[in-house]
Amino acid sequence: MRLMNLRCEYLTNPLGMDVPRPRLSWAYTHDDPATRAESQDAYRVVVAGSVEGLQREAAVLWDSGWVASDRSTHVVYDGQPLASHQRVYWKVLARDNHGAVHDSLAEAGPAFWQAGIMAPGDWHAGWIGGPPAEFTTVHVKDETRESPQEVLRGPPCQMLRREFVLDQPVARATLYATALGEYEARLNGHRVGDRYLTPEWTDYSRRLLYQTYDVTALLHEGPNVIGALLGDGWYLGLLGPGDQVRQLHYGRDRRFACLLRVELADGTTTEVVTDAGWRLWSDGPVRWADHFLGCTYDARKALPGWDAPGFPADKEKDADTGADAKAREWAPVVVLEPPEAEAINARLEAQVHEPVQVFQTLTPVRVTEPAPGTFIFDLGQNLVGWCEVTLAGPPGTEVRLRHGEMLELDGTLHTANLRLATQTDTFVLAGGEPRAYVPRFTFHGFQYVEVTGLPAGTRPRADFLVAKAIASNPPVTGAFACSNPLLDRLWQNILWTQRDNMASVPTDCPQRNERMGWMGDAQVFAQTAIYNMDVAAFFAKFVRDIRDAQGEAGQYPDFAPHPFPNALLFAFGPGWADAGVIIPWRLYVAYGDARLLAGHYASMKKYVDLIHEENPDYLWRTWGSNYGDWLNGDTLKAEGYPTMGGALPKDVYATMFFAHSVDLLGRIARVLGHAADARRYTELAGKVREAFVSEFVLADGILAGHTQSAYAMALEFGMLPPALEPRAVEYLLETIEGYDHRLSTGFVSTVPLMHALSRRGHVEVAYALAESTRFPSWGYSIDQGATTIWERWDGFVAGRGFQDRGMNSFNHYSIGAVGEWLYAVVLGIAFDPTHPGMKRAIVHPRPGGSVTWARGHYDSIHGRVAVSWHRGEEGASLTGDSFHLEVTVPPNTTAIVHLPCIPGCQVLVDGKPLGNPAAASCELVEQSATETVLHVASGRYAFDVK
Ligand code: BGC
């Protein structure tokens, strides 16, 4: 076995870590997977000020000493408190169960973290910007409304610069930067870092994140220039869902603050901060930029070299050259005074989750010209980001790029579903040589780009532009492939949709005027998100956002951050607000993050207690909003599909979430060792279930509403006593049959339905739904060319066209939550809540449908669990046929493996009968009428069931 993946607070070698006692984790991979049952007997963590110190174990800041433990996650740093900016290196020594000692320096290389601003007094930066902004009103057309919408347009994006001299070579330089608004930092003519949409979205009135960059390579001895470009972002720009879109939620003026700390060759340090020494330019080329509306860039206003030494901005106005005439106009900056500045500083925290970055560049697959001079570029993939385009033309030429997800039947761009978010970039050319144009401070959801305004006679080829796909960018952790290409495409569409909706917060959609951290969507999708990507830090940040947005009374909002002063607006919605309990629990099960649970515990209690207070008879009927099982069958418009019978009554729905949240809180209390609370909430959950049964279970076990959703959720949320479950399963099947074997579920109940069937002997029904291409199904959208998951089952129906123009996203992950079913049921990799972080994985593939093989993996916090299976040639029926399963379990973990095996069948391990000494590390746990259950140690296994 070999050490790998040393991380600090989920991040690899993070800069700007302001957690005082960060947690360290490592994992193992196999040197040789044929070696079985490898584990860690003891570990020792050493932290020192340098790699050499670590090697020699000199000037050590923390030495845990040898700890007899197999723990490899969340080991809390317990050494000397770190000073601001201090970089420390760490290693793990581990003794395995064969007595060998592993050294991460040799096996994985040195790891480090660098402290952020650890004491408020170490943040010396001022807050700078321009004079109070003036706004003009402009009108923007929203195709779903009669009259154009009024929008405020602020000043062009400010440019800020400061020149400074370094009298020695640079040993290391770190830049900390943040803004009210959105910033792009510049150094000596270069963009700093590869992060976008900084500072990311939080409730800025409570918490403002700074970003940390290693800028050593951008500085040099002699004159240097630091600069910044300032835009609106979430802080000032259009923000909010649909009718509630507003501007200036958090403030009216853009401000920038940064601290550049340079360690010089002689060991001294110097700092450059935002202060009165900076200069301001207010008439730059970025005329307007907004997340929803797009960016207008006028190249005629560009000041080449403004962010590099030699630019005359700081010179005396003695010469009469054009450049110096401009230089005269660089104004002093406005510096915010205390107490305003202090109040902002008090909210500063480091960003300790993965940044938004460009993760892929796409080139168009085709270009068409639906009208003369109007060109449509098809990227072949619905994505989020923007285009980079190379343009040349006479000064004043306005080239316009509009972005949309779909085309109309006549080949023109479909834009109605964007509502107010026109996502249009306009580039005004300055003449001269061709040059590359990119928009700033905006992002679009699109597959198609419409380009107009090109100089007459231009016939662009497909390589005229490229698209940059952006997302919050943690590592991808999951892989899935199987014999049915439709399911492969579904998995890819889910992953794309996830990335497209990770823009600092998990968003509902990335294109229309919404893009909110809708919590119903997020909780429904969280498990799939966890399989696909390492979302531990991303969601930990989101849990903070949720807590920041909790109302006085305890209600969680329906989306977070929640930028509205009225905490009762969009709040306390069953299934939405409950994300405040459900997501932390999922994170605990996936990553073993008990610290997150502890930090959020009081908040969850307050929320759950509020539901109880408001609903003392245990039936949840007093809520804030209630979206119910959103977008269920009753909202579908298609010939031959029932108009009624999909929606379950809202109190039935809500009461199930009441029970679910209380039940999870009881489990959380147990994890945290709060025994009395654990008892109390377990009892309360029991009372809610009893009330549910007496109120909503009618004669013959029929559930009020008699819908697929009610049975699916009741079964999966454990609402029914065992005696009533078989009936509920029958009714579930009956209600599916009632829809002619189609779904009528909304996005909340769809995955519960898939699991309810799969866990209760009806996996074939689940496969039939998953593999269907008949309307409504996942396959139907794929047949229509979908490359992402649609918001509505009937977003577009052949012959009928688009659904509701105003609410019809083609990039919405909610019904993509079926991804967790692909991983847990088809592939068969699942989490065991009693052994979080896959310290003990569950491997339980349930083959079915047309699928004859599947393979994939999940990179858990403990290492990679991989599965590959195929069924015997004889065909579809499992019983009696052969089944081959290969499983790789990472060192220092175990797995429970379920093999489909009826009495009389034989299980071979690596070709030898179970129980044979050669099949050691593999113990029989249970033999039932349908399966053999084994407990296996780490290593690779090949199982055959004959
Ligand atoms: C969003 C949803 C969200 C919902 C609340 C919609 O507009 O796109 O996905 O959960 O509002 O009902």
Residues whose N, C-alpha, C, O or C-beta is under 5 A from the ligand:
A	BS01	BGC	D508 W518 G520 D521 Y627
